[in-house]
Amino acid sequence: MGGEWRVERFARMAFLVRDTVHPSDAPSLPYIGLEHIGESTLQLLGRGAAEDATSLKARFCAGDILFGKLRPYFRKVVRPPFSGICSTDIWVVRPQPVVDSGYLFYLMASDLFVKPIVRASNGTKMPRAQWEYAASLEMPCPPLPEQRAIAHILGTLDDKIELNRRMSKTLEEMARAIFKSWFVDFDPVRAKAAVRREHPDWTNAQVSRAALPTLKPEIAELFPDELVESEMGMIPKGWRVGSFGSFITQRSERVGQREVVVLSAVSSGKLLKSDDHFTKRVYSKETNKYLVVEQWDFAYNPSRINIGSVGMLEEDVLGGVSPVYVVVRPKLAYRWFLWFSLQCVHTKTWINTLASGSVRQSLSYTDFSSIPCVVPPEAVAEEFNQRWSTLREGIRLREAESRTLAVLRDTLLPKLISGEIRLKDAERFLKERGVNG
């Protein structure tokens, strides 16, 4: 490798932190489980709370490396900027004084470390990495300044990915805020009602301009200027109390002998992109047991412990989904209204109330379609669709950039860690691709 690079046993570069704690003794700390760490993304997807955990957990400090030892081929590696507790299926690793924490993080995320760990794992169905074996591995160890420089180059890419993630989250939160304002709190209607009380002789256009100056006139005029009593409380005049059944129909057609892409809906917490929601893309020879799913259909999982997971197919493909899902097709004007409604506290409360069965909860289509909601006019729902589509395009652009950055990072990582390329070459590589540190 040249220069002052040397090879060291991993035990001389890092040590395993063996500090366990019961969650009840650390109630205020965040909790990280394997489900909170992305596969091969080197990103933390979220975190839980210590009070929601039960058995003994491992304690970690800000900057420690967390490595998922259960099924290590998933390459679940993160370095949280905060202290907390984590699953005991996660190694908590700290660097020895001769090693930079950032360099150690990327070393443990590289194939130089992961592949031998995977080969030496114990167990077939649920293989676990063995620390004793990891400690015996010989790993490249450049001088400390070069370690820090390597970590800086790779960290610059991850920082850009994290910034994109935060910006995307902000855009999604903006959409949620608009949805809540329009369809839960009825803010535009309340604002117009206040102006109408002061100016009863004004036209709708005049009231709209005064009450909602930030909205385009043609949009502001879509909202009424009065709230009326209903079985769901005060609602906008002209809107109606209905249910999901007001704008959805059930899809129960079997795939039969057609070849389809087998789809699997996942958590509703993800962004609205079909590649995120429907992840199993294989051809099935047993299509008879699947339900047809086409563009804009929703697949909602009403059974077992993951009740409430939902996906919407945006692609123009023919898919098949397991019959454990309820498949529905909304009117196009209400597709995003339904999506955001499913994430409201009101809807989740109804779902928990309607779900039957103590061991295996389930929710039928009849139950699902009966969930009450205030149904806005199609024109208002379509305007929300347009606003969300604009925000979603910004999210998609950032996701595309992040995928490119992740590819660059994963291309450079093994080459830098092994010494195959040096720092100046890596900097030139990134500059040629328009990435500056």
C-alpha positions in Angstrom: 0.0 0.0 0.0 3.0 2.3 0.3 3.8 5.2 2.6 3.2 4.5 6.3 0.2 2.3 5.8 0.3 -0.8 7.9 -1.9 -3.8 8.7 -3.3 -4.2 12.2 -5.5 -6.8 14.0 -8.9 -5.3 14.3 -8.7 -5.8 18.1 -5.9 -3.2 18.2 -8.0 -0.8 16.2 -11.4 -1.1 18.0 -13.1 -2.6 21.0 -16.6 -3.9 21.8 -18.5 -1.9 24.4 -20.2 -4.3 26.8 -22.4 -1.9 28.8 -25.9 -3.2 29.2 -28.8 -1.4 30.9 -32.5 -2.1 31.5 -34.7 0.4 29.6 -36.5 1.3 32.9 -33.2 2.6 34.2 -32.7 4.9 31.2 -36.3 6.1 30.4 -35.3 9.3 28.7 -32.9 7.8 26.2 -33.6 7.1 22.5 -33.7 3.5 21.4 -32.2 2.1 18.2 -33.3 -1.4 17.0 -32.2 -3.1 13.8 -35.5 -1.9 12.2 -34.2 1.7 12.6 -31.1 1.1 10.5 -31.2 1.1 6.7 -29.8 -1.9 4.7 -26.5 -0.9 3.1 -27.5 2.8 3.3 -25.4 3.7 6.3 -28.3 5.8 7.3 -30.4 5.9 10.5 -34.1 5.6 9.5 -35.6 6.6 12.8 -35.5 5.8 16.5 -37.7 4.6 19.3 -38.0 5.4 22.9 -36.5 3.5 25.8 -39.8 3.3 27.6 -41.1 1.2 24.7 -38.4 -1.4 25.1 -38.4 -4.2 27.6 -35.4 -6.5 28.0 -31.8 -5.6 28.6 -30.2 -3.3 26.0 -26.8 -2.1 25.1 -25.8 1.5 26.0 -24.0 3.6 23.4 -22.5 7.1 23.3 -22.6 9.7 20.6 -20.1 8.8 17.9 -20.0 5.1 18.7 -20.3 2.7 15.7 -23.4 0.5 15.7 -23.1 -2.7 13.6 -26.0 -5.1 13.2 -24.6 -8.5 14.1 -27.8 -10.4 13.2 -27.7 -11.2 9.5 -24.6 -9.1 9.0 -25.0 -9.3 5.2 -27.6 -6.6 5.5 -24.7 -4.2 6.2 -26.6 -2.2 8.9 -23.9 0.2 10.1 -24.5 3.7 11.6 -22.8 6.3 13.8 -25.5 8.2 15.7 -24.7 11.8 16.8 -26.5 11.1 20.1 -26.3 8.7 23.1 -28.9 6.1 23.8 -29.6 2.4 24.1 -29.8 -0.2 21.3 -30.7 -3.8 20.7 -28.2 -6.4 21.9 -28.2 -7.7 18.3 -26.2 -4.6 17.6 -22.5 -4.3 18.4 -21.4 -1.0 20.0 -17.9 -0.4 18.8 -15.4 2.4 19.8 -12.0 3.1 18.3 -8.7 2.6 20.0 -6.6 5.8 20.4 -4.7 5.0 17.1 -7.8 5.1 15.0 -10.2 7.9 13.9 -13.9 7.2 14.6 -14.9 8.2 11.1 -12.4 6.0 9.5 -13.4 3.1 11.7 -17.0 3.6 10.7 -16.3 3.4 7.0 -13.9 0.5 7.5 -16.7 -1.5 9.2 -19.0 -0.6 6.4 -16.6 -1.9 3.7 -16.5 -5.3 2.2 -13.1 -5.7 3.7 -14.8 -6.1 7.0 -18.4 -7.2 6.2 -17.6 -10.1 3.8 -15.4 -12.1 6.1 -17.8 -11.4 9.0 -20.6 -12.8 6.9 -18.7 -15.9 6.0 -17.8 -16.6 9.6 -21.3 -16.0 11.0 -23.0 -18.7 13.1 -26.4 -20.0 12.3 -28.3 -20.7 9.0 -31.7 -19.0 9.3 -30.6 -16.2 11.7 -26.8 -16.0 11.3 -24.9 -13.8 13.8 -21.5 -12.3 13.5 -18.9 -13.3 16.0 -16.9 -10.6 17.7 -13.9 -13.0 18.5 -13.5 -13.6 14.8 -13.9 -9.9 13.9 -11.2 -9.1 16.5 -8.8 -11.4 14.8 -9.2 -9.9 11.3 -6.2 -8.0 9.9 -7.3 -4.6 8.5 -5.5 -1.7 6.8 -4.5 1.1 9.2 -3.1 4.3 7.5 -1.6 7.1 9.6 -4.1 9.0 11.7 -4.1 12.2 9.5 -4.8 10.1 6.4 -7.6 8.2 8.3 -9.2 11.6 9.0 -8.9 12.7 5.4 -10.5 9.5 4.1 -13.3 9.9 6.6 -13.8 13.5 5.5 -14.1 12.7 1.8 -16.6 9.9 2.4 -18.4 11.9 5.1 -18.8 14.8 2.7 -20.9 12.5 0.5 -22.9 11.2 3.5 -23.5 14.8 4.7 -25.0 15.7 1.4 -27.2 12.6 1.5 -28.3 13.5 5.0 -29.1 17.1 3.9 -31.2 15.8 1.1 -33.0 13.5 3.5 -33.8 16.4 5.8 -34.9 18.7 3.0 -37.2 15.9 1.7 -38.6 15.4 5.2 -39.3 19.2 5.3 -41.2 19.0 2.0 -43.3 16.1 3.2 -44.0 17.9 6.5 -45.2 20.9 4.4 -47.7 18.6 2.7 -48.9 17.2 6.0 -49.3 20.7 7.3 -51.4 21.7 4.2 -53.5 18.6 4.6 -54.2 19.3 8.3 -54.9 22.9 7.6 -57.4 22.2 4.8 -59.0 19.0 5.7 -58.7 18.7 9.5 -58.6 22.2 11.0 -60.5 23.9 8.1 -58.3 27.0 8.5 -59.2 28.5 5.1 -62.9 28.2 5.9 -62.5 29.7 9.4 -60.5 32.6 8.0 -63.2 33.3 5.4 -66.0 32.9 8.0 -64.3 35.6 10.1 -64.1 38.0 7.2 -67.7 37.3 6.2 -68.9 38.2 9.7 -67.3 41.6 9.3 -68.4 42.1 5.7 -71.7 40.3 5.1 -72.3 42.1 1.8 -68.9 41.2 0.1 -68.7 38.8 -2.8 -67.0 35.5 -2.4 -64.0 36.9 -4.4 -63.7 39.9 -2.0 -63.9 37.7 1.1 -61.4 35.2 -0.5 -58.8 37.9 -1.2 -59.1 39.4 2.2 -59.1 36.1 4.2 -56.6 34.1 2.1 -54.2 36.6 0.4 -51.5 33.9 0.0 -53.7 31.6 -2.0 -54.4 32.2 -5.7 -57.9 33.7 -6.0 -59.3 30.7 -8.0 -58.1 28.4 -5.1 -59.3 30.6 -2.3 -62.7 30.8 -3.8 -63.1 27.0 -3.7 -63.4 27.1 0.1 -66.8 28.1 1.6 -67.1 30.9 4.2 -69.2 29.0 6.8 -68.9 26.1 9.1 -72.0 24.0 9.9 -72.9 21.4 12.5 -72.6 17.7 11.7 -72.2 14.4 13.4 -68.4 14.9 13.2 -68.6 18.4 14.6 -68.3 21.7 12.7 -67.5 21.1 9.0 -67.3 23.4 6.0 -70.7 24.2 4.4 -71.3 22.1 1.3 -68.8 19.4 2.4 -70.3 16.2 3.6 -69.7 13.6 6.3 -69.0 10.3 4.5 -66.6 7.5 4.8 -63.7 6.0 2.8 -66.4 4.1 1.0 -67.6 7.4 -0.5 -64.6 7.4 -2.9 -63.1 3.9 -3.0 -64.1 0.6 -4.5 -62.9 -2.9 -3.6 -60.5 -4.8 -5.9 -60.9 -8.5 -5.5 -60.0 -9.9 -8.9 -57.6 -12.8 -8.8 -54.5 -12.7 -11.1 -55.2 -16.2 -12.5 -52.6 -17.4 -14.9 -51.2 -14.0 -16.0 -47.6 -13.2 -15.3 -47.3 -10.4 -12.8 -44.8 -8.6 -10.7 -45.4 -9.7 -7.1 -45.8 -6.7 -4.9 -45.4 -6.3 -1.1 -46.6 -3.2 0.6 -44.5 -1.8 3.4 -44.7 0.9 6.1 -46.8 4.0 5.4 -44.1 6.1 6.9 -42.1 6.0 3.6 -42.3 8.5 0.9 -44.8 8.1 -1.8 -42.9 6.2 -4.5 -43.8 2.8 -5.7 -40.2 1.5 -5.5 -40.4 2.3 -1.8 -43.7 0.7 -1.2 -43.7 -2.4 -3.3 -40.3 -4.1 -2.8 -40.6 -7.7 -3.9 -40.1 -7.8 -7.6 -40.1 -11.4 -8.8 -42.3 -13.3 -11.2 -44.6 -15.8 -9.6 -45.7 -19.2 -11.0 -48.4 -19.4 -8.4 -50.3 -16.2 -9.4 -53.7 -17.8 -8.7 -53.4 -16.8 -5.1 -52.6 -13.1 -5.7 -55.0 -10.2 -6.1 -54.7 -7.8 -9.1 -53.1 -4.5 -8.3 -52.9 -1.8 -11.0 -51.8 1.8 -11.2 -53.2 4.0 -8.3 -54.6 1.0 -6.4 -54.0 0.8 -2.7 -52.9 -2.3 -0.9 -53.7 -2.1 2.8 -52.6 -4.8 5.2 -55.4 -5.2 7.8 -54.1 -8.3 9.6 -51.5 -9.5 12.1 -49.2 -7.2 14.1 -48.4 -4.9 11.1 -52.0 -3.8 10.7 -52.0 -0.5 8.9 -49.1 -0.9 6.5 -50.1 0.5 3.1 -48.8 1.0 -0.4 -50.0 2.7 -3.5 -48.8 1.5 -6.9 -47.9 4.5 -9.0 -46.4 2.6 -11.9 -48.4 1.5 -15.0 -47.7 -2.2 -14.4 -49.8 -5.3 -13.6 -49.1 -6.5 -10.1 -50.2 -9.1 -7.8 -50.4 -8.8 -4.0 -51.1 -11.4 -1.3 -54.7 -11.7 -0.3 -53.8 -10.7 3.3 -54.1 -7.2 1.9 -57.3 -5.3 1.2 -57.0 -3.8 -2.3 -58.9 -0.7 -3.0 -59.1 1.8 -5.9 -59.9 5.4 -5.0 -61.3 8.0 -7.3 -58.3 9.7 -8.8 -59.2 13.1 -7.3 -59.0 11.5 -3.8 -55.9 9.4 -4.2 -53.6 11.6 -2.1 -56.5 12.6 0.2 -56.9 9.0 1.1 -53.1 8.5 1.5 -52.7 11.4 4.0 -56.0 10.5 5.7 -54.6 7.0 6.5 -51.8 8.7 8.5 -54.1 10.9 10.6 -54.6 10.2 14.3 -58.4 10.1 13.7 -58.1 7.3 11.1 -55.6 5.3 13.2 -57.9 5.5 16.2 -60.8 4.2 14.1 -58.6 1.4 12.8 -57.6 0.3 16.3 -61.2 0.4 17.4 -62.5 -1.6 14.4 -59.7 -4.2 14.4 -61.0 -7.5 15.7 -59.2 -10.4 17.3 -56.8 -10.3 20.2 -54.0 -12.5 18.8 -54.5 -11.9 15.1 -56.1 -8.6 14.5 -57.9 -8.1 11.2 -59.9 -5.5 9.4 -62.3 -6.3 6.6 -63.0 -4.2 3.5 -66.4 -3.4 4.9 -64.8 -2.1 8.1 -62.1 -0.2 6.2 -64.6 1.5 3.9 -66.8 2.5 6.9 -64.1 4.7 8.5 -65.8 8.1 8.7 -64.2 11.3 7.2 -65.3 14.7 6.0 -65.3 14.5 2.2 -64.2 17.7 0.4 -65.3 18.6 -3.1 -63.3 17.0 -5.9 -61.9 20.4 -7.0 -60.4 21.0 -3.5 -59.0 17.5 -3.4 -57.4 18.0 -6.9 -55.8 21.2 -5.8 -54.2 19.4 -2.9 -53.0 16.8 -5.4 -51.3 19.5 -7.4 -49.6 21.0 -4.4 -48.4 17.6 -3.2 -47.2 16.7 -6.7 -45.0 19.8 -6.8 -43.5 19.0 -3.4 -43.1 15.3 -4.3 -41.1 16.2 -7.4 -38.6 18.1 -5.2 -38.4 15.0 -3.0 -37.8 12.8 -6.0 -35.0 15.0 -7.3 -33.3 14.9 -4.0 -33.7 11.1 -3.7 -32.2 10.7 -7.2 -29.2 12.8 -6.2 -28.8 10.9 -3.0 -28.7 7.6 -4.9 -26.0 9.0 -7.1 -24.0 10.2 -4.1 -24.4 6.8 -2.4 -23.1 5.0 -5.5 -20.1 7.4 -5.5 -19.5 6.7 -1.8 -19.7 3.0 -2.2 -17.4 3.1 -5.2 -14.8 5.1 -3.4 -15.1 3.4 0.0 -13.3 0.1 -0.7 -10.7 1.8 -2.8 -9.8 4.4 -0.2 -9.9 1.9 2.7 -7.6 -0.6 0.9 -5.3 2.1 -0.3 -6.0 1.3 -4.0 -6.5 5.0 -4.7 -5.1 7.9 -2.6 -6.7 11.0 -1.5 -5.7 13.3 -4.4 -7.1 10.7 -6.8 -10.4 10.5 -4.9 -10.7 14.3 -4.8 -10.1 14.5 -8.5 -12.7 11.7 -9.0 -15.4 13.6 -7.1 -14.5 16.9 -8.8 -14.9 15.4 -12.2 -18.4 14.4 -11.1 -19.3 17.8 -9.8 -19.0 17.0 -6.1 -16.9 19.3 -4.0 -15.9 18.7 -0.4 
